[in-house]
Amino acid sequence: MELKLNRPICFFDLETTGIDVAKDRIVEISILKVFPNGNKESKTWLVNPTIPIPAFATAVHGITNEKVANEPTFAELAPHVYNMIKDSDLAGFNSDRFDIPLLAEELLRAEVDFDMKNRVTVDVQTIFHKKEERTLSAAYRFYCNESLENAHSAEADTNATYEILKAQLDRYEDLENDMKKLSEFTTRKKSVDFAGFIALNEDGQEIFTFGKHKGALVDDVLDKEPGYFGWIQNADFPLYTKKVLTAIKLRKLNTKL
């Protein structure tokens, strides 16, 4: 089953120096852009992360410090990456919890004003876990009857994820071939930021999900404890979380004017 698209969708995968969204860096990125007319465009870049790649990370994806020493940094690649995804929805395997948050950090670090307004995300892993509970390699074998060669190669993982989503739509009649509906199905929780530090309560209001103000309305905390905003901005929180909190604060100021 081919995807029914109203706008392009970019499937992508990252290989990184680790799993800390705020601190780790991209060492490889592969993007497969699928257009509503069925055309496809793909790009894969090796990236110099500007920090050492730990041995445990190299053991997973096979990318060494020497391999990327002469490759462009993400700051150099950021305009090309953003140009490819700026008009698209996003999809990946575990992308909502890892790839999209980390990509957002890298783009913001490169001073690209990335946000998720007017786009949706489809996490193929969530569909798989809700339906079958397996890994990417097992998903590819289960849905596509293929062995995933070069697993943990960004390009191989990206293409496998695209093929899996199409096969999932063929297999599950209750899955609607609509990116907004698939995004709703794959969204685990109503987070406002990627990292989940700010979420929506049942009334659609922003709340903190951590620390001494866990469960409290963000608006109330900003009113009663203005210094909490500054603490978050200066602490080791993801850049996208800080961006979201700043937007909430600016919204409050604008409503008072």
N, C-alpha and C positions, 0 to 999 in steps of 0.2 A: 504494500500500500504506500503510495507516495503521499507526502505531507500536503495538507491543504493550508496554504499560507496567504495571508493578506499583506505581509511584509517579509523581508528576508529574515532568516534565523541563522545565527552563527553557533555551530557546535565547536567547542574548543576544549583543549586539555593542557594542563601545565605540568612540567617537571620542575622541581624546586630544590632549594637547599634544605628544606625541612617542612614541618607542618604548623609552624607558628605564623599565623596570618599577618600579624603586625610586624614581625622581625625578619622572616625568611624572604628569599628572593627567587625569582624565576630564572631557570637555566635553559628551558626550552618551552616554546609555546607553538601550538599548532591550531589553526582555525580553518574550519570548513564552512563556507558561507553558501547557504542554499536559498535560491531566489524563488519567488512565487511561480515563475514559469518553468521551474525545474532545473534551470542552469545552476552550476556550482562553480565556486572559486575557492581555492585552498592556498594557504601559506603556512610555512613552518620556519621558525627562526630558532637558532641556538643563541643563547644570551649570556654575556659575561655578567655574573651577578654582583661583581665588585666586592664580594666577600667570599671566603673559602667555602668550598663545597665539602661538607663532612663526609667521612668515609661511609657512614651508614646510608647516606643519601645516594652516593655513587653506587653502592651495592644494589640499590633498588632500580635506578634508571640507567646506570652505566656511563653517566656523563662525568668526566673528570675535570679538574681545574685546568689541566693542560689543553683539553679539548675546546674549552671556551675562552681561553686566554686572549685570543685575537678576534673574538666575536664582538659585535656591538653591545653596548649596555642597554638596559631597558629604557633608560631615559632617551637614548638615541632612536630606539624602535617605537617608542610610545605614539608618536604622530601617525605612523603607519598602522599600528594595531588599532588605534582609536578610529582612524578613517575607515577601517574595514568593518568595525562593529557599531558605529555610531547610529546607523539607521535600522538596527536589527534587534530582534529578540535574541536571547541567549539560551544555550542548552549545553548540558554536559553530564558527566557521570560523577555524582557527589558534588556537583558544581555549586549548588546553593550554599553548602556548608564550607566549601574550601576554595574551589577555583575562582568563583566570582568575587568573594571577599578579598582574596589575595591579589587578584588582578586589579580590583578597585584601589587597593593600597598602593600598588606599583604605579598606576596611572596618576593618582593624586600626588604621590611622591615626585613624579615627573612633571607636576604642575599642569596635568590635563584634568579639567573639571568634569570628571565622570560621575554620573548618577544613573539611577534606574527609573527615572520618570518616563512615562509613556512607553515602557517596554515591559515584557513579561519574561519569566524564566521557566524552563522545563528541565527538571532534574530526572534524567532517565534512571538513575539508581533508585530513586524513590518509587517509581513505578515498579521496578524490578523487586525491590524489597517488600512492597505492599502485596505483590502478586506471588513472588517465588522465593525471596530471601537467599540471594546468592552473590558472588563476586562478578566483576566485569568479565573475566575469562569464561566463567561458568555461564553468564548471561549470553555471551556470544555463541557459546556451544549450544545452549538450550534453545535460543530463539532463531539462530541462523544456521545451526548445524555445521559450524565452522570452528576450527581451532584458532585462537588468537595468537598469531606469530608476532614476536617482538613486543610482547606486553611490557608496559611501562615505557614504551616509545610514545611520545606525545602524538605523533601522526597516526600510528597504529591504533591507539586508544580512541582518538578523535573519530576516525572513520568507523571503528567498531561501534561506538556509541550512536552514531547516525544510523547505521544499519539496524541496530537493536531497536531503536525507537520505531522505525518503520515496521519491523517484525512484530513489535508489541501491539501496534495498531491493527495489524492483521489478525493477531491471536485473540485480543480482548474486545469483544463487540461493545462492551460498555464504555470503552475509552473513546471519547469523541475526538476526531481529527481536527482539532481547533487549538491553537497555541495558548489562548487565554484559559480554556478549560483544562488543558494539560498542566498549565502553570498552577492553577488552583488545586489540581489533584496532587501535584508534587510538592506543594508548599507544606512544610511540616508545622510551622507555627507563624503567627502574625508578628514577625519581627519588623521593626522600622529600619534598623541598621542591619548589616549582614551578620555581625558577630552575635546579635541577640541580646545586647546590653539594654536596648530600648525596644519594647514591644507594645502591642495594642491590647487593651483589656476588652472585656465583652461589650463595652459601650463605644469602642473605637477610639479610646483616649490613650495617649502615650504614657507608659509607665516604665520605671526602672525595674530591671529584673535581677539586680545584684546589690550586695552591700547593705548598709544600714537603711537605705531608702527603698529596698526591694518591695515592689508592689505599689509604691507611692506614685501619684501623678507627677509627671515631669514638670508641668506648669506650677504645681504647688511647691515642689522642691525649689525651683528657680525663684519663686517669690519669697519663700521663707528662709532659704539659705543660699543667697546669691554666690557665695564663695565656692559652692559645690561645682558650679560651671567652670570656674577657673581651675579648680583641682583636676577635673577631668581633662581639660585642655592641656594641662602641663604634665599629666600622668601618662603612663604607657598604654594608652587605649588606641585602637585602630583609628587611622585618619578618617575613615568613613563614618565611624561613630561620632567623632568630634564634629564632622561636617553636618551630620543630622541634628546633633544637639544645638549647634549654632543656628541652623535653620529654624528650629523650634523657638529659640530665644528671640531671633529676629522677628518671627511671626508674632510673638507676644508683644514686642515693642511696637510693631506696626499697628496692632489692634488698640494700643493705648493712645496712639496719636490722634 
